[in-house]
């Protein structure tokens, strides 16, 4: 089964490049999307945030946050979403869709856990069954 991941990234981001490499090495096929031109409405973007605190929706390395212009911990959900929609560089990345699950940020343990739910194990072959050995000999 193919492990398909829709991966919303900031183009040319070194961290996102490393994350994509990890996913590919794990056997994933990526559909890459530009996070800065994501085309998601606020409701769709909110689904990626799950039960994270509002401050965890934000990329702490975004210039406006590093420079002290925006303090995510002081924002309510509506104000935070308005900022994220108007300035996508603020969104914690990557956003990922794996199966029916959506993730915000790259937590390797969480990503592994989600991927395991969407990969079917290879069925075991019992070569002691009648006919199996004959087929192998052909």
Secondary structure, DSSP 8 states (H G I E B T S, - for coil): --EEEEEEE-TT-HHHHHHHHHHHHTTEEEEEEEGGG----HHHHHHHHTT--GGGGB-TTSHHHHTTS--GGG--HHHHHHHHHH-GGGB-S-EEEETTEEEES--HHHHHHHHHHT--------TTSTTHHHHHH-
